[in-house]
């Protein structure tokens, strides 16, 4: 499972982490890796990144919830083409280019971003309607 983008509170990586933990809890010992590709931009983003990394380490999930960090743009497609699913729960309300990149690479997308609802209207299973972590985990499981 993959997230690509800036590490920022508006991108809600902590929600992805919570959903991922619910997903793992529902699957028992099954190990599914979640790669978070991106880096913080502002001092607030850096604090958010540090907070998430701290949670991951405290929960001993660093082997399965991988905070990859910055990846050169020329290498991003390697992540999209090997991922089962790109998850985007951004609150920006604008078309996040990473969703378009994922789709262009043939990587399915699960998103809560209303900017993509019309584009994905024929594929409702890829639209997050319930943003509770356990509901997102269930949707990931169904996919």
Steps between C-alpha positions, in 0.01 A plus 500: 500500500635843413469868582695756298504868583615766739503405867256751640209501741268591208600173332390307811775239516399431861155390375673266254709362785193444716317330211805287425517385864130404488569314174789305657296427811225350285750285309689364799859419418470577129767753412404755240746780447388861480753736339471871573700686237555869551656754727395799709531851363435742788602495867142393589525219245830391655341479846210298354747266327692455826179428692395229254846342494498495881162322506620246243812424706312487830255252344791303349343525153804642319545178300150516355415874507803632316560876506712501185563874486595694190527307175619668178215552256674275246466207745139556618351280228688203651278531807175539304568204272573265790218613731169322534321823596569872536305656788428873509306663782613857437277785617615744235186466284710547187612234255806354661750416227607181677157348436539572130858365504383177664220452248737575212731225630213252527484512879146503641412789730289519814417863580282717720577811294173636350698640206516141365144389568378582150801333339443184705118501497491172305732342759339576839715239673795740457326792675525531877163605637562413866825645631519307824825299510315169536278582200803585285666176617188308398504663159866411451420141601214482251723622219 
